[in-house]
Structure formats: C-alpha cells, structure tokens
C-alpha cells in the first residue's frame, strides 16, 4: 500500500511540475510577443495571401498591426468585420491604418469602415487629395497647395475622425521638414496650426533623420503630439535597414517617449533589399529588444 501511495505521489509531483513548466513556457512566450508592425513592410505577401501573412506576423512576435491595404470598403479583400475577426483569432490588435485615398467627400464612409475594423487611429500617410507629388528623376517627394491648405484639410478630417470615434494622425516623410518654395517648414506649420484636439502625428524616425532633423528637438518643442512612431533603421548608405542593423540611436529617442506622447510604435521597412520582408521583420523584432522597446 505504501508503494502505491509513493507511486501516486510521484505521478502527482511530475504532473504538477509539467503544469508549472507549461505555464512558464506560456508566460515566457507571451512576454516575447510585443510591439507593432506596419503591414506596408510585407505588402507583396499581403497581396498574395493576407491571412497566411498575418499568421506569420503573429508568429514573428508582434502584438499590434497597422494596415495599409484598404480598397473599395475592404481591408486586404476582407470586410471590416471579417478583418477584425481574423485579427482577433490571431491575437493581433488593429491599432492604426494608413488611408491614403481619403478625401473630404469619402471620409465619412471610410472612417465608418475603419471604426468597424477595430482601429483606433486613422492615419493620413501623405498630403491627400492629389497634393502629394513624386519627382521620379530627382527621386524626391514633395507636395503642392502649401502648408496652410494642408492644415485646413487635416483639421476638417480630424473633426470627422473625432465624430466617428477615431483619432487622426498625419505621417511625415522627409520633405515636410524642409523649407518649401515659400520658406515654410510644413511640419512646423502643421504642429503650430492644426487643432491638437483633432490632429496629431505619427513620427517616422527614419524620415526625420533623413531630413537632418532631430526627433528630440520636436519632442521638446511640441510635447505629446507624436502618438505613434514608425521605427526603421538607416544603414551607412542612408538606405532602409532592419531595426538594430543601422545607425539610428533608438535608445536615445526611446528615453524621451513620454515627452513625445508615444503610445504605440510600428516597425516599418519600405524596402528590405538583401532579405525577404518576412525575414526582415523577424530581424527587426529581435533588434527592438536591443533598445528596450516593449
């Protein structure tokens, strides 16, 4: 009888130990899952098979996503509610979405779709309504219409977003940090003249650096205005690189996240050059740890 009790006790102990190990493994895995990914990075794969790609994004350790694939009322060929349900299945959170085709006329319907998909932030990725320009010869981005015109459009869109239960952000590239033909620095004008109740900003750390500006100077002058960051590195040649494989001092920038107003960050890499995008996002996710991103 004593031997039976010892045997049962031994089995119980092993079962308990196994349970503890499983819990620890689960908790460890959960701790490894952090950060956000801008799906623009994996846009080609999303176009080929969105569901499989989203699964790979989740398996790479990301918690949050930013969409960049809205067309005809659908996100990556899924209705807003279907898209939200699939993200929920993968434990991915829809945080923000780039809506480059927004106009004053289609904004209300578009914002209703964005809200139905579960997003919090409606991001205007470039000057909308045909204002964005790209010079293929000089390989330079720019805009027409002037900063005042853009500010008025963003304020109107921001009010619409607020009415829809969303928050509107404007995403920068490099040209907004340079003086335009009238000697105006567009980003400064927007920060000083757009209503902060309705319009805030997504700072792309690569493009700020590319323009020769200092993110910390903007955090100091305009605290609390930069709700989401795009985190991507820059190599020695000034090209896009995975996080941790370039020259940007993210630790210095991250130390001022509270002053900046940053609530979320999204890894993004417009081009990945020597590796496949799905591999690059894994490298960037490892790189995030190096700088203390959570």
C-alpha positions as CSV (number, residue, x, y, z in Angstrom):
1,X,0.0,0.0,0.0
2,X,2.9,2.3,0.9
3,X,4.4,1.7,-2.5
4,X,1.1,2.6,-4.3
5,X,1.0,5.9,-2.3
6,X,4.6,6.7,-3.2
7,X,3.8,6.0,-6.9
8,X,0.7,8.2,-6.9
9,X,2.6,10.9,-5.1
10,X,5.4,10.7,-7.7
11,X,3.0,10.9,-10.6
12,X,1.2,13.9,-9.0
13,X,4.5,15.7,-8.5
14,X,5.5,15.1,-12.1
15,X,2.1,16.3,-13.3
16,X,2.4,19.4,-11.2
17,X,5.9,20.1,-12.4
18,X,4.8,19.6,-16.0
19,X,1.9,22.0,-15.5
20,X,4.2,24.6,-14.0
21,X,6.7,24.3,-16.9
22,X,3.8,24.7,-19.4
23,X,2.6,27.8,-17.6
24,X,6.2,29.2,-17.6
25,X,6.6,28.4,-21.3
26,X,3.3,30.2,-22.0
27,X,4.2,33.2,-19.9
28,X,7.6,33.4,-21.5
29,X,6.1,33.2,-24.9
30,X,3.6,35.9,-24.0
31,X,6.4,38.1,-22.8
32,X,8.2,37.7,-26.2
33,X,5.1,38.9,-28.1
34,X,5.3,42.7,-28.2
35,X,5.4,45.7,-30.5
36,X,3.7,46.6,-33.7
37,X,4.2,46.1,-37.4
38,X,3.3,48.3,-40.3
39,X,1.9,45.9,-42.9
40,X,3.3,48.0,-45.7
41,X,6.5,46.2,-45.0
42,X,5.0,42.9,-46.1
43,X,2.6,44.4,-48.7
44,X,3.5,42.0,-51.5
45,X,2.9,39.0,-49.3
46,X,-0.3,40.5,-48.0
47,X,-1.4,40.9,-51.6
48,X,-0.7,37.2,-52.4
49,X,-2.2,35.7,-49.2
50,X,-3.2,38.1,-46.5
51,X,-4.3,35.5,-43.9
52,X,-1.2,33.4,-44.2
53,X,1.0,36.6,-43.9
54,X,-0.9,37.8,-40.9
55,X,-0.3,34.5,-39.2
56,X,3.4,34.8,-40.0
57,X,3.4,38.3,-38.5
58,X,1.8,37.0,-35.3
59,X,4.4,34.1,-35.2
60,X,7.2,36.6,-35.6
61,X,6.2,38.0,-32.2
62,X,4.2,41.2,-33.0
63,X,1.2,42.2,-30.9
64,X,-0.2,45.2,-32.9
65,X,-0.6,45.9,-36.6
66,X,-1.0,49.0,-38.8
67,X,-2.9,48.4,-42.1
68,X,-2.0,49.8,-45.5
69,X,-4.4,47.9,-47.7
70,X,-7.9,49.5,-47.9
71,X,-9.8,49.4,-51.2
72,X,-13.5,49.5,-52.1
73,X,-14.6,49.2,-48.5
74,X,-12.4,46.2,-47.7
75,X,-9.1,45.6,-45.9
76,X,-7.0,43.2,-47.8
77,X,-10.1,41.9,-49.6
78,X,-11.9,41.3,-46.3
79,X,-14.9,43.2,-45.0
80,X,-14.0,45.4,-42.0
81,X,-15.8,43.0,-39.6
82,X,-14.2,39.9,-41.2
83,X,-10.8,41.5,-41.0
84,X,-11.3,42.4,-37.3
85,X,-12.4,38.8,-36.5
86,X,-9.4,37.3,-38.2
87,X,-7.0,39.6,-36.3
88,X,-8.8,38.6,-33.1
89,X,-8.3,35.0,-33.9
90,X,-4.5,35.6,-34.2
91,X,-4.4,37.8,-31.1
92,X,-3.3,40.7,-33.2
93,X,-4.6,44.2,-32.3
94,X,-5.7,46.6,-35.1
95,X,-4.2,49.9,-33.9
96,X,-3.8,52.2,-36.9
97,X,-4.4,52.2,-40.6
98,X,-2.9,54.3,-43.5
99,X,-5.7,55.7,-45.6
100,X,-4.0,57.4,-48.5
101,X,-7.1,57.6,-50.7
102,X,-9.1,59.7,-48.2
103,X,-10.9,62.8,-49.5
104,X,-13.3,65.3,-47.9
105,X,-16.1,63.5,-49.8
106,X,-15.4,59.9,-49.0
107,X,-14.0,60.4,-45.4
108,X,-17.2,59.6,-43.5
109,X,-17.8,56.3,-45.2
110,X,-14.1,55.4,-45.0
111,X,-14.0,56.2,-41.3
112,X,-17.0,54.1,-40.6
113,X,-15.2,51.1,-42.2
114,X,-12.0,51.9,-40.2
115,X,-14.0,52.0,-37.0
116,X,-15.8,48.8,-37.8
117,X,-12.5,47.1,-38.3
118,X,-11.5,48.0,-34.8
119,X,-8.8,50.6,-35.4
120,X,-8.1,53.5,-33.1
121,X,-6.1,55.7,-35.4
122,X,-6.9,57.0,-38.9
123,X,-3.5,57.9,-40.4
124,X,-3.1,60.2,-43.4
125,X,0.2,58.9,-44.9
126,X,0.9,61.7,-47.3
127,X,-0.8,65.0,-48.3
128,X,-4.1,63.7,-49.6
129,X,-6.4,64.6,-52.5
130,X,-3.7,64.8,-55.1
131,X,-1.4,67.1,-53.2
132,X,1.4,64.6,-52.8
133,X,4.0,64.7,-55.6
134,X,6.9,62.5,-56.5
135,X,9.8,63.5,-58.8
136,X,11.0,60.3,-60.4
137,X,14.0,62.0,-61.9
138,X,15.3,63.5,-58.7
139,X,13.7,60.7,-56.6
140,X,12.3,63.3,-54.3
141,X,8.9,63.6,-52.6
142,X,7.0,66.8,-52.2
143,X,3.6,68.5,-52.2
144,X,1.6,71.3,-53.8
145,X,-1.0,73.5,-52.3
146,X,1.0,74.8,-49.4
147,X,1.1,74.1,-45.7
148,X,-1.9,76.3,-44.8
149,X,-4.1,74.4,-47.3
150,X,-2.9,71.0,-45.9
151,X,-3.5,72.1,-42.3
152,X,-7.1,73.1,-43.1
153,X,-7.8,69.8,-44.8
154,X,-6.3,67.9,-41.8
155,X,-8.4,69.9,-39.4
156,X,-11.5,69.0,-41.3
157,X,-10.6,65.4,-41.5
158,X,-9.7,65.4,-37.8
159,X,-13.1,66.7,-36.8
160,X,-14.7,64.0,-38.9
161,X,-12.5,61.3,-37.3
162,X,-13.4,62.5,-33.9
163,X,-17.1,62.3,-34.7
164,X,-16.5,58.7,-35.9
165,X,-14.8,57.8,-32.6
166,X,-11.3,57.8,-34.1
167,X,-8.1,59.8,-33.7
168,X,-6.4,61.3,-36.8
169,X,-2.7,61.3,-37.3
170,X,-0.5,62.7,-40.1
171,X,2.5,60.7,-41.1
172,X,5.7,62.5,-42.2
173,X,8.3,61.8,-44.8
174,X,11.4,64.0,-45.2
175,X,10.1,66.8,-47.3
176,X,7.8,68.2,-44.5
177,X,11.0,69.0,-42.5
178,X,12.5,71.1,-45.3
179,X,11.6,74.6,-46.3
180,X,9.1,74.8,-49.2
181,X,9.1,77.4,-52.0
182,X,7.6,79.9,-49.6
183,X,10.2,79.3,-47.0
184,X,7.8,77.4,-44.7
185,X,8.7,74.2,-42.9
186,X,5.5,72.3,-43.4
187,X,5.7,70.1,-40.3
188,X,6.3,73.1,-38.1
189,X,3.3,74.9,-39.6
190,X,1.1,71.8,-39.1
191,X,2.2,71.4,-35.5
192,X,1.6,75.1,-34.7
193,X,-1.7,75.5,-36.6
194,X,-3.6,72.2,-36.6
195,X,-6.0,71.8,-33.7
196,X,-4.4,69.3,-31.3
197,X,-7.8,68.1,-30.2
198,X,-8.4,66.7,-33.6
199,X,-5.0,66.3,-35.3
200,X,-1.8,64.7,-34.0
201,X,1.2,63.0,-35.6
202,X,2.8,59.7,-36.5
203,X,6.6,60.4,-36.5
204,X,8.6,58.3,-38.9
205,X,12.0,58.2,-37.2
206,X,13.8,57.2,-40.4
207,X,12.5,60.1,-42.5
208,X,13.1,62.7,-39.7
209,X,16.7,61.5,-39.6
210,X,16.9,61.6,-43.4
211,X,15.8,65.2,-43.4
212,X,18.6,66.1,-41.0
213,X,16.2,66.9,-38.1
214,X,16.4,65.7,-34.5
215,X,13.3,63.9,-33.1
216,X,14.2,65.1,-29.6
217,X,14.0,68.7,-30.6
218,X,10.5,68.2,-31.8
219,X,9.5,66.3,-28.7
220,X,10.8,69.2,-26.7
221,X,9.1,71.9,-28.7
222,X,5.8,70.0,-29.3
223,X,5.4,67.6,-26.4
224,X,2.7,65.0,-26.5
225,X,1.9,65.4,-30.2
226,X,3.6,62.2,-31.6
227,X,1.2,59.4,-30.7
228,X,2.7,56.6,-32.9
229,X,6.3,56.2,-34.2
230,X,7.5,54.4,-37.3
231,X,10.6,52.6,-36.2
232,X,13.0,51.6,-39.0
233,X,16.8,51.9,-39.2
234,X,19.1,53.6,-41.7
235,X,22.3,51.9,-42.9
236,X,25.6,53.7,-43.7
237,X,24.5,54.5,-47.2
238,X,21.3,56.1,-46.0
239,X,19.0,53.2,-47.0
240,X,16.3,51.4,-45.0
241,X,17.6,48.7,-42.7
242,X,16.1,46.4,-40.1
243,X,16.0,47.8,-36.5
244,X,19.4,47.3,-34.9
245,X,21.2,46.9,-38.2
246,X,21.8,50.6,-38.8
247,X,22.9,53.9,-37.4
248,X,19.9,55.4,-35.7
249,X,20.3,55.8,-31.9
250,X,16.9,54.5,-30.9
251,X,17.8,54.2,-27.2
252,X,18.4,58.0,-27.1
253,X,15.0,58.6,-28.8
254,X,13.1,56.0,-26.7
255,X,14.3,57.6,-23.5
256,X,12.0,60.5,-24.4
257,X,8.9,58.5,-25.4
258,X,6.8,60.0,-22.6
259,X,7.6,63.6,-23.6
260,X,6.8,62.7,-27.2
261,X,3.4,61.3,-26.4
262,X,4.2,58.0,-28.0
263,X,1.6,55.3,-27.1
264,X,2.4,52.8,-29.9
265,X,5.2,52.1,-32.3
266,X,5.2,50.2,-35.6
267,X,8.2,48.6,-37.2
268,X,8.3,49.5,-40.9
269,X,10.8,48.9,-43.7
270,X,9.8,50.3,-47.1
271,X,12.3,48.1,-48.9
272,X,14.3,45.2,-47.5
273,X,17.0,44.8,-50.3
274,X,19.0,41.8,-49.2
275,X,16.4,39.7,-47.4
276,X,12.8,38.8,-47.8
277,X,10.4,41.1,-45.9
278,X,9.1,38.3,-43.7
279,X,12.7,37.6,-42.6
280,X,13.4,41.3,-42.1
281,X,10.5,41.7,-39.7
282,X,12.0,38.9,-37.5
283,X,15.4,40.6,-37.5
284,X,13.7,43.9,-36.6
285,X,11.8,42.3,-33.8
286,X,15.0,41.0,-32.3
287,X,16.5,44.4,-32.7
288,X,13.7,46.1,-30.7
289,X,14.9,44.2,-27.6
290,X,18.4,45.7,-28.0
291,X,17.0,49.2,-27.4
292,X,14.4,48.3,-24.8
293,X,11.2,48.6,-26.8
294,X,8.3,46.8,-25.2
